[in-house]
């Protein structure tokens, strides 16, 4: 088996491209020797990353987590801030699929199946992400229309977004926004581009998987139906 595929299946890299970066950086060894791109591994070979053994999981795990605000989407933090690792079971190779920024709450998927993680996070599969967005003040029809059309950002124009369930209350406007894009802080930046200030942001759906009744900090396994739909 190619080494980068082995690393991805083991969950230490979300894709073969990221696995290749680990190999190129000299962080991967096979039987004690620094590995090169193109290396292969066989049963019985010892593979390590930064000195730690790397082994494919005997069983794959697929979880949905309700990430609370204030938690980093990371497995460790040098500053000691809380991360999603504090909320999930100790499953070998478990990594998050995509990200939510520190102040954003809601649905986050995790797995130790590297190929599955790469598939559902790759832009070509266009998996929808739905968010419940709250912005300050009374959002005008013009601002919401500009948001739905896809504003231009510093790293390129956004694709059209779907807005629904718009509700206005004193001091705030809440709506649901659905996008295929996964660029960094895409919803917050798109709102800012049309003059809307986000005060709360929660992801409520990824493809067929819904946040549902999961409470902040809780997780559950994905159902067979959800897995089949994602695949």
N, C-alpha and C positions, 0 to 999 in steps of 0.2 A: 504494500500500500504506500502511496506517496505520502511523504512526511506531512505536508500541509493538510492533506485530507485527514490524516490521523489526528493532528492537532485540533482541527475543526470538529471532528466527531467527539473528541474528548472534552469539548466545551471550553477550552482555554482561549479560543479565538472565535469570534462570531462569524468568520468567513475565511475562505482559503487565502484571500488577499491579505487579511490581517495576519494569518498564520505565516505567510511568506515574509511579512515585515519582521516578525519575531525571529525567523530563521536568519534573515539578512543582518539583523542586529547582533547575531552571535549569542543569543540568549538560550538557544536550544542545543542540547547535546544528545547524541545517540551512542549508547554504550561508552559514555565518558568522553567522546570526541565531539568537538563543535561541528554541528551539522551544516551542510551546504544545501542551497536550493537544488531541488531535483532528487534529493536523497529519498530512499525508500526504507521502510521498516517492515520487519517480519515478526511473527509470534516469537516471544522470548527476548526481543530487543528491549533495552531499558532506555526510555526517553525521559528527559528532564527539561524543565523550563525554569531558569534561574535557580537551578539546583534542586527543585522539587519534582518528584515523580509525576509523570503525566500518564494517565491510563483511561481508556474509553470506559464510560459507565456501563455496568451490567444491565441497568434498566434506565430508560429515559424518563425524565420528569417534565411536565408541562403545567405551569402554574399561572394563575391570574392573581395579582396582588393589588390591593387598594393602597397606593402610596399616599401617605399623609403629606401635607405641606411641611417644609422644614427638613425633609430627608433628601440626601443626595442620591441620584441614580448612579451608584458606584458600589464596589465591593469593599473599598477601604478609603480612608481619607487621612492624609498626614496631619491634618489639623485636629483630628479627633471628633469631627462633626458626625452626627448620626447619618447612617447610610441604609439602603434597603437591605443590606446583609443582616442588619439587626432585626429584621422582620421575617426573614425567610428560613426554612429548615436547612440543616446542614447536609445538603445533597452534593456529592462530588461533581464539580464541573458546572454548577448552576450559574448562569449568567442572565443578565437582563437583555431583552430584545428591544432596541431603541432606547429612548430616554424621555424622562420628564424633568424639567428644570426644578431647582430646589423649591421654588414657591408654588409649583403646579402640583395638584393632587390628582388622584384618579387611577385609572386602569394601566397597569404595567404587566407585560407578559415576561415570564422567565422560563428557561429551559436549559438542559444540559445536552441537547441535541443540536450540535453546531450547524448541520446542514439545514435543519428546520428553521433555526434562527436566521440564517442567511436568506433563506427563501422568503420569509414573511417580512423581512426588513428591507429587501432589495426594491428600489424604486420601480423596476419594471413590472412588478406584480400589482402595483397600484392598490394596495389594501387601504380601505377607508379608515380614517380616524375621526371620531366625533367628539366634540368638546362642548361643555357647558361654559359659556363665557359671560362674565359680568363686567360691564364697563361703567365708569363714573358718569353721572348725569343722564340727560335725556338725549340718547343717540338719534341723530336726524336720519330721515329716510335717505338722504343723499350720502351720508357717511356709510350707512349699511349697504347701500347699493354699490358704492365704490369698493367696499370690502369684498362683497360677493363677486365682483368683476375680476378681482385679483390685482392688488396694487403693485407698483414697481418697488423693489427693494434694492439695497446696495449690491446684493449678490445675484440680481436678476429678477425679472417679473415673476409674480406668483400665478399659479393657475387659478381659474375660477373656483370659488368656494360656494358651498350650499348653506344658506342660512334658513333657519326655521324656528318656530316657537318664540317669537320675539315678544317680550313682556317688559313694559315700562312701569317703574314705581318711583316714588319720590326719591330723587338723588341717584338712581341707577337704572340701567337697562340690561336685561338678561336675554340671551338667545343661544341656540345651538348652532354650531359651525361644523361642517364636515369637509374634510380635505383629504387628498391622496398624498400630499407632500409630507416629508419627514425632516425638512431642513431645521437647523437649530433655531429654537424659539420662534418658529414660523408664525404661530397665531399671535403672539405678543407683538412681533415686529410688524405684521400686516395691520393689526389694529392701530398701532402707533402711526403707521404711514397714512392713515385716513383720519387721524386726529382723535382716536378713541383711546382712553386710558383704561387698561385692564386692571381690575381690582381683585378679581378671583377667576381662576381657570382650573377646570377639572375635566380630565378625559373620561368619557363615559362609554366609549366603544372602540374596539379595534377589530375591523372586519366583522365576523359573526359573534365575537365575544363581547358581552356587555358587562359593565360594572355591577349592575343589578343592586342587590341588597348587601354586598360586601361592605363591611364597616372599615373605617381607616385603620390600617395595620393588619387587616385580615387577608388571608389568601385561600385559594381553593384550587383543586386540579381542574384542568380543562376537560370538558365532556368529550366523549367520542365523536359526537356530532360536530362540535366546534373544531376539533382536530381535523376531521374529514373536510370540512368547509375551508379551513385555512390551507390545506394541502392541495 
